Amino acid sequence: MEEIQKNIYKIEQVELFPVIMEKKNDMWRLVQICCSFVEGNYEVTYSFATGYEISNYRLIVGKEESVPSISRVYKSAILYENEMRELFGLNVEFIKVDYHDKLYRINEETPFLKKEDR
Amino acid sequence: MPKRSIVPFGPQHPVLPEPIHLDLVLEDELVIEAIPSIGYVHRGLESLVAKKDFNEMVYVTERICGICSFMHGMGYCSAVEQIMNVQIPRRAEFLRTIWAEMSRIHSHLLWLGLLADAFGFEALFMQSWRLREKILDMFEIATGGRVIFSVNKIGGVLKDMPAEMLSNFVAVLDGMEKELRETTQTFLDDYTVKSRLVGVGILTEEDAIRRGAVGPMMRASGIEVDMRKTGYAAYDEIDFQVITSKECDSFARCKVRIAELFQSIEIIRQAVSKIPDTEISVPVKGFPNGEAYVRLEQPRGEAFYYVRANGSKFVDRMRVRTPTFANIPALMQVLQGCQFGDVPLLILTIDPCISCTER
């Protein structure tokens, strides 16, 4: 785990669930999950907070790769995960409540990805 | 064996000014599960970063919500200022604090009115909204707008409030405080209000954390977290206590918001007495390059702003996690085990803003 900016840590996919479980057991709340598409890869940032303290964990995911859902650990992840799949096309596997790209009822596929990146 | 059925709720319903749909799984009159469905009016404002330059995005973010529009602009500006290492003048920070607290009063009064309307207490609804008009009038005097003010800019604010105007506002708030005590006392003491709210919609402290609740929803479950305590804008010079309640029910959420009304008036008084006489903005040159996130306390709870910029006039990514978006999972928890007849009121107790959610 490498700190790339204050309170933003870069993690590998194998480290995701150990981090998530640690946060859950220590009663950290899930603040948000943010997806960005940067230089051909997805950047998925999970933010957790306890009191006023915040930690962000960033996962780099290849365009054709997938990321496991954390919604069975943090139920509040459902909306974030459905959102990033529908808006960015990030393949999130095994979401507890799967809206099948109809969370926002948008006709256009992956509208938040630039046309050249689709 | 109770009969199980699924009842659709919304997107159009008398208590919902904006569309959200719930699939309610019932066993007789008891709600077993609620599955939310949004997206009826999703606008994709975040994606406008590709078309509007980083200065124009201030006005886009203000349009995320018609109630806390000022704070959305403030959140975005703060994130870009952080990326560009811009220190805005102290007076601008105080002005932002005053407008933010006026927005909180406006939002909480709007909510109290809607709550009263939901349980058919029309006189209370009208009293709450009558008081709210005074805040809107003050916004109009200070900024020219009642809903969208457009006073934020990267580097400070665009309009000042002279000392005479500020003292007039404090005088209005002094008078309003007395009227507020009478009106809010009805919410706190009236038998019919209590019968609908006390012991209904319990969200325990643990559930509030597990479901990622924010704002008054979280504080009414006994969690002492208020982003203003992190000291952004001028809050580092303001003396105030975080308002919490241990009851964890709908009445506690009502009590917390009412107490925050009086707290906001006190914060404005303190801010007016301490506001320094400096410039209101600094010139900002160049384009942002880097990333930053900002958390601030909106009336409905913590908002999270993330901005990533690439050194051009268009930022790469702007992400807003609004308070209602965070409170929807907590609402699903609250609805589990409630009576079908309490569903409309329970939805209201999170103070839902679908406009924010469908940013």
Interface residues (C-beta under 8 A of the other chain):
Chain A: Q5 K24 M27 W28 R29 L30 V31 Q32 C34 S36 V38 T45 S47 G51 Y52 I54 N56 Y74 K75 S76 I78 L79 L87 V97 Y99 K102 L103 Y104 R105 I106 P111 F112 K114
Chain B: I35 P36 S37 I38 G39 Y40 H42 G44 E46 S47 A50 E206 A208 I209 R210 R211 G212 A213 V225 M227 K229 T230 E291 Y293 R295 E302 F304 Y306 R308 D316 R317 R319 R321 F325 A326 I328 P329 A330 M332 E358
